[in-house]
Amino acid sequence: MAYDDPIYRPQDPDQTERFGPAARHRAAAQGDVPEDGGPTTDVAEPALAGPGRDRVAVHLVWETVLLVAVVVLAYLLYRDHPAVVRGTALDSLLVAGAALGLLVLAAGLSLRASAPNLAVGPVAIASALHLAENGDRGVLPAMLPAVVAVMATGLVVAILVVVLHVPGWAASLAAGLGAVVFIQQRSAPVDVQGDFDPTEASIYLFGGFVALAVLGGVFGSIGAVRRAVGRFRPVGDPARRAGGLAALFTGTAIVVSMLFAMTAGALLGSGGASPVAPTPGIEWTGLAMGIALLSGTSAFGRRGGVFGTILAVVLFALFDTYADEQGWNFSPYGVAAVALAGGLLVTRLVEFYGRPRPAVTVPAPPVAEVDDRDDRGWGTYPTERPDSWSAVLPAQPVGSRDEPWRTDRWDSTDR
C-alpha cells in the first residue's frame, strides 16, 4: 500500500541524515542551533568562529591556582617587607598595578579578538614620554594630541586587518615600529613635567582597572559575545572573510586596545619621581602578552576566563615588588620571555580542556521496507504479465479422454 501524503511517506535516508534528530543534535552540540529547535542566539557562523560552546571549568581551575599563588606571595611580602603594603608605598604599588593592568587589558582584548596588538608596548612608552614632556600644560591638554594620534593609528591598523584580512600581529607590528621611531628621537631619559600625582587617586585607578577586567570577563563568558568577538579566530581558510559584523568587533577591539595602552603610558609618565627612559617598548609588549596568556586568554583568540586578568596582574605586581625588596635583578626581556613561555603552556591547557564536548551521535530511525507494488499508488495495475506466471490447470492430453458434453454419449442401445 502506498501513501501519497508526505507525512506518512517513508523518509529518504539522505534526508533523515541531513535533517533528522541526529543532525539536529549534532548541530546543537556544535552551537549552530538549539537542540529544542528554537532560534539560535549565536552571532557567528560556525565555519568562521569555530564549532561548539566552550567549557569554562578549565578557567575556574586555573584561576584557583592563580589565587593560591597570589595569597602565598602577598603573605611573604607582608611578612618580610610590611612597609611596602602601607601608606604611600601602597599607593605607588596600586598605581603601578593599574598601569600594568591596563596594558594587559589592551593585550588581552586584542587576543580575544584574534588580532594580537603588538604595538601596545611602544604606544605606552611613547605616550609616557609625551606626557612627561608636556605635563606642565595640564593632563587633558597634553593628552589630547596623543588621543587623536593613537585613535588614528588604531583606525589605520583596524582597516588593514579587516579590509585586507591580514593578521593583526603583522599590521600592529608596523604601527609599533612607527611608535619606536617617535621614541628614538629622545636620546636621554625625560624628566616628568607638571604636578599631577596619580597616587592621590590610586584606589580609584586600581578599582577602575578591576571593574573593567571583571566586566570584560563576565561579558566574554557569554557564548554569543565570546563567539562574536572571536570571529577572526583561525578555523579555516584565511582568505575567507568573516563578514561586516566580525570586522566591526575586531576593528573596535584594536582601537580600544590602543587607547588602553595610551592610558597605561599616561600613568607611567605622570607624577613619577624617576625620569621616563626612552626604551623601545618591545619588552612591555612581551610582558603584557605573557601576563594576558598566563591569565587564561588563549593565543588563538576567543577563549578566556573571568578573574584571570586581575589575578595575573596582581601576582606579577607583587612579584616585581618582592624582587626589588629582595635585591634581585632580572632583565625585563627575560621576564617577558618566561611569561610568554608559561602563557603558551596555559594556552595549550585552555585549548585542550576548554574545547566543546564531542557531539553524541544519535542513530537515525530505521527506514521501513515497503512493497514495491505500493509505490505505484492507488488504482495502478501491471500492464505486462510477469514472466513467472504459470497456468493454474495442467495441460490436458489430446485424445486421452472423451468429450463430456457429447450428445451421443446419452444414446444407449441397452436403454
C-alpha positions in Angstrom: 0.0 0.0 0.0 1.4 3.4 -1.0 0.9 6.7 0.8 0.8 10.0 -1.2 0.7 12.1 1.9 4.3 13.2 2.8 3.5 12.7 6.5 3.1 9.0 6.0 5.6 8.5 3.2 8.8 6.7 4.3 11.7 9.0 4.8 14.7 9.1 2.5 17.8 8.0 4.4 19.7 11.0 3.0 17.1 13.5 4.1 17.0 11.8 7.6 20.7 12.1 7.9 20.7 15.8 6.9 17.5 17.0 8.8 16.6 14.3 11.2 17.0 14.2 15.0 20.6 13.1 14.7 21.5 16.0 12.5 19.8 18.5 14.9 21.5 17.0 17.9 24.9 17.4 16.2 24.1 21.0 15.2 23.1 21.8 18.8 26.3 20.2 20.1 28.3 22.4 17.7 26.5 25.6 18.8 24.7 26.1 15.4 21.1 25.8 16.6 19.4 25.0 19.9 18.6 21.4 20.4 15.0 22.2 21.2 14.5 23.7 17.7 14.3 27.3 18.9 16.1 30.3 17.4 19.8 30.4 17.8 21.5 33.0 19.9 25.0 32.7 18.4 26.1 35.5 16.3 29.0 34.0 14.4 28.8 31.3 11.7 30.4 28.1 12.9 32.5 27.9 9.8 34.1 31.2 10.8 34.2 31.2 14.6 34.6 27.5 15.3 32.1 25.0 16.4 30.6 24.4 19.8 30.3 26.2 23.1 33.5 26.5 25.2 33.8 24.8 28.6 34.8 27.1 31.4 35.8 24.6 34.0 39.5 24.8 33.0 39.4 28.6 33.6 38.0 28.1 37.1 40.6 25.6 38.0 43.5 27.8 36.6 42.1 30.9 38.4 42.1 29.0 41.6 45.8 28.2 41.1 46.5 31.9 40.5 44.5 32.9 43.6 46.6 30.5 45.7 49.8 31.9 44.3 48.7 35.5 45.0 47.8 34.7 48.6 51.2 33.0 49.2 53.2 35.8 47.6 51.2 38.5 49.5 51.9 36.7 52.7 55.6 36.6 52.0 55.7 40.3 51.1 53.8 41.3 54.2 55.9 39.1 56.4 59.3 40.2 55.1 58.6 43.8 54.0 55.5 45.1 55.7 56.3 48.7 54.9 55.7 48.1 51.2 52.0 47.5 51.8 51.4 50.6 53.8 51.0 54.3 53.2 52.5 56.0 50.1 54.3 52.8 49.1 51.0 51.0 48.8 49.6 53.9 46.7 52.5 53.6 44.3 52.1 49.9 44.1 48.4 50.4 43.2 49.2 52.9 40.5 51.8 50.6 39.0 49.3 47.7 39.2 46.7 49.8 37.4 49.1 50.9 34.7 50.2 47.3 34.1 46.6 46.1 34.3 45.5 48.5 31.6 48.4 47.3 29.4 47.4 43.7 30.0 43.8 44.5 29.2 44.9 46.0 25.9 46.8 42.9 25.0 44.1 40.5 26.3 41.3 42.3 24.3 43.3 42.1 21.1 44.0 38.4 21.8 40.3 37.7 22.4 39.5 39.4 19.0 42.1 37.1 17.4 44.1 40.2 16.3 47.1 40.4 18.7 48.2 44.0 19.0 52.0 44.1 19.3 52.1 47.9 19.4 50.8 48.2 23.0 54.3 48.5 24.5 55.7 51.1 22.1 52.4 53.1 22.2 52.6 53.1 26.1 56.2 54.3 26.2 55.5 57.0 23.5 52.5 58.2 25.5 54.6 58.3 28.7 57.3 60.3 27.0 54.8 62.7 25.5 53.0 63.4 28.8 56.3 63.7 30.7 57.4 66.4 28.2 54.1 68.3 28.1 52.6 67.6 31.6 53.1 71.2 32.6 50.3 72.3 30.3 47.9 70.1 32.2 46.9 66.4 31.8 44.0 66.9 29.4 45.6 69.4 27.1 48.7 67.4 27.0 47.0 64.1 26.3 44.5 65.4 23.6 47.1 65.2 20.8 48.1 61.8 22.0 44.5 60.6 22.0 44.0 61.8 18.4 47.3 60.2 17.2 46.6 56.9 18.9 43.0 56.7 17.6 44.2 57.4 14.1 46.9 54.8 14.4 44.3 52.3 15.7 41.9 53.0 12.8 44.7 52.5 10.3 45.6 49.2 11.8 42.0 48.1 12.0 41.4 49.0 8.4 44.4 47.0 7.3 43.2 44.0 9.4 39.5 43.9 8.5 39.7 45.2 4.9 42.8 43.4 3.7 42.0 40.5 6.0 45.6 40.2 7.2 46.9 39.0 10.7 46.6 41.6 13.4 50.1 41.0 14.7 51.6 42.0 11.4 49.7 45.2 11.0 50.1 46.2 14.6 53.9 45.4 14.4 54.2 48.0 11.7 52.4 50.6 13.9 54.6 49.6 16.8 57.7 50.2 14.7 56.4 53.7 13.8 56.0 54.4 17.6 59.6 53.3 18.1 60.7 55.9 15.6 59.0 58.5 17.8 60.7 57.1 20.9 64.2 57.1 19.3 64.1 60.8 18.8 64.8 61.1 22.6 68.4 60.0 23.4 68.1 60.6 27.2 65.6 60.0 29.9 62.9 62.6 30.1 62.1 64.3 33.4 58.4 64.4 34.3 56.8 67.9 34.0 53.7 69.0 35.8 52.4 68.4 39.2 49.8 65.7 38.5 50.2 62.9 41.0 48.2 59.7 40.2 48.9 58.3 43.7 46.3 60.6 45.1 43.7 58.6 43.3 45.4 55.2 43.5 42.3 53.4 44.9 40.1 54.7 42.1 42.6 53.9 39.4 43.1 50.4 40.5 39.4 50.0 41.2 38.7 51.1 37.6 41.0 48.5 36.3 39.4 45.8 38.3 35.9 46.9 37.2 36.9 46.9 33.5 38.6 43.4 33.9 35.5 41.9 35.7 33.0 43.4 33.2 35.1 42.2 30.3 35.4 38.7 31.7 31.7 38.4 32.5 30.6 39.6 29.1 33.3 37.4 27.5 31.9 34.4 29.2 28.6 34.8 27.4 28.5 32.4 24.4 27.1 34.9 21.9 29.6 37.6 22.9 32.5 35.3 23.0 31.8 34.0 19.5 31.1 37.5 18.2 34.3 38.9 19.5 36.4 35.9 18.4 35.1 35.6 14.8 38.6 36.2 13.4 39.8 33.1 15.2 41.6 31.0 12.6 39.5 27.8 12.0 39.5 27.6 8.2 40.8 29.2 5.0 42.3 32.6 6.0 41.2 34.0 2.6 37.6 33.8 3.7 36.1 37.0 5.1 34.2 36.8 8.3 31.7 39.5 7.4 30.8 43.0 8.4 29.9 42.2 12.0 33.2 40.5 12.6 35.1 43.5 11.0 33.2 45.8 13.4 34.1 43.8 16.5 37.7 43.3 15.6 38.3 46.9 14.5 36.7 48.2 17.7 38.9 45.8 19.8 42.1 47.1 18.1 41.2 50.8 18.6 40.2 50.3 22.2 43.4 48.3 22.9 45.4 51.2 21.6 43.5 53.6 24.0 44.1 51.3 26.9 47.9 51.2 26.1 47.9 55.0 25.9 46.2 55.4 29.2 48.7 53.0 30.8 51.6 55.1 29.4 50.0 58.2 30.8 50.0 56.7 34.3 53.7 55.7 33.9 54.7 59.2 32.7 52.9 61.3 35.3 53.8 62.1 38.8 56.8 59.7 38.9 59.9 60.5 40.9 62.2 59.0 38.3 62.6 60.1 34.6 60.9 58.1 31.8 63.5 56.1 29.9 63.1 56.1 26.1 63.1 52.3 25.7 61.7 50.6 22.5 58.8 49.2 24.5 59.0 45.7 23.0 59.7 44.3 26.5 56.4 45.8 27.6 54.6 44.2 24.7 56.1 40.8 25.6 55.3 41.3 29.3 51.7 42.3 28.6 51.1 39.4 26.1 52.7 37.0 28.6 50.6 38.1 31.5 47.5 38.0 29.3 48.3 34.5 28.3 49.0 33.5 31.9 45.6 34.8 32.9 44.0 32.2 30.7 43.4 34.1 27.5 44.0 31.8 24.5 46.7 32.8 22.0 44.3 31.7 19.3 41.6 34.1 20.4 38.0 33.9 21.8 38.6 31.8 24.9 39.4 33.4 28.3 38.4 33.4 31.9 36.7 36.0 34.2 39.1 36.8 37.0 42.3 35.6 35.5 43.5 39.0 34.3 43.1 40.6 37.8 44.9 37.7 39.5 47.7 37.5 37.0 48.4 41.3 37.2 48.3 41.3 41.0 50.6 38.3 41.1 53.2 39.9 38.8 53.0 43.3 40.7 53.6 41.5 44.0 56.4 39.5 42.5 58.1 42.6 41.0 57.9 44.4 44.3 59.1 41.5 46.3 62.1 41.0 43.9 63.0 44.7 44.2 62.9 44.5 48.0 65.0 41.3 47.9 67.6 42.9 45.6 67.0 40.5 42.8 67.9 41.8 39.4 66.1 40.4 36.4 66.2 41.5 32.8 62.8 42.8 31.6 63.2 40.9 28.4 64.0 37.7 30.3 60.9 38.2 32.5 58.8 38.8 29.4 60.2 35.6 27.7 59.4 33.5 30.7 55.9 34.9 31.0 55.3 34.2 27.3 56.6 30.7 27.6 54.4 30.0 30.6 51.5 31.6 28.8 51.8 29.3 25.8 51.6 26.3 28.1 48.4 27.8 29.7 47.0 28.3 26.2 47.6 24.6 25.4 45.7 23.7 28.5 42.9 26.1 27.7 42.5 24.9 24.2 42.6 21.2 25.1 40.3 21.3 28.1 38.2 24.2 27.0 37.1 22.8 23.7 33.5 21.9 23.2 32.3 18.5 24.3 32.1 16.0 21.4 28.7 15.6 19.9 26.8 12.4 20.8 25.7 10.8 17.6 22.0 9.7 17.8 21.2 6.8 15.4 18.6 7.7 12.8 15.3 5.8 13.0 15.2 2.7 10.8 13.6 3.1 7.4 10.7 0.7 6.9 10.8 -1.5 3.9 7.8 -1.0 1.6 6.5 -3.4 -1.0 7.5 -2.2 -4.5 3.9 -2.6 -5.6 2.8 0.1 -3.2 4.9 2.7 -4.8 2.7 2.7 -7.9 -0.1 4.3 -6.0 -3.8 3.5 -5.8 -5.6 2.1 -8.9 -2.5 1.3 -10.8 -2.3 -2.2 -12.4 0.5 -4.0 -14.1 0.5 -3.6 -17.9 2.5 -6.7 -18.7 2.2 -10.3 -17.5 5.2 -11.3 -15.3 7.5 -13.9 -16.7 6.9 -16.1 -13.7 3.2 -16.5 -14.4 2.1 -20.2 -14.7 -1.1 -21.8 -15.7 -3.4 -23.0 -12.9 -4.6 -26.2 -14.5 -2.2 -28.7 -16.0 -2.3 -29.2 -19.8 -4.7 -31.9 -20.9 -3.5 -34.7 -23.2 -5.0 -34.8 -26.7 -7.3 -37.7 -27.3 -6.9 -39.2 -23.9 -10.4 -38.7 -22.7 -13.9 -38.3 -24.3 -15.6 -35.0 -24.6 -18.0 -34.9 -21.6 -20.7 -33.0 -23.4 -21.1 -35.2 -26.4 -24.6 -35.9 -27.4 -24.1 -39.4 -28.5 -22.9 -40.5 -25.1 -26.5 -40.4 -23.9 -27.7 -42.7 -26.7 -27.5 -46.2 -25.4 -28.9 -49.2 -27.2 -29.2 -51.1 -23.9 -31.5 -48.4 -22.5 
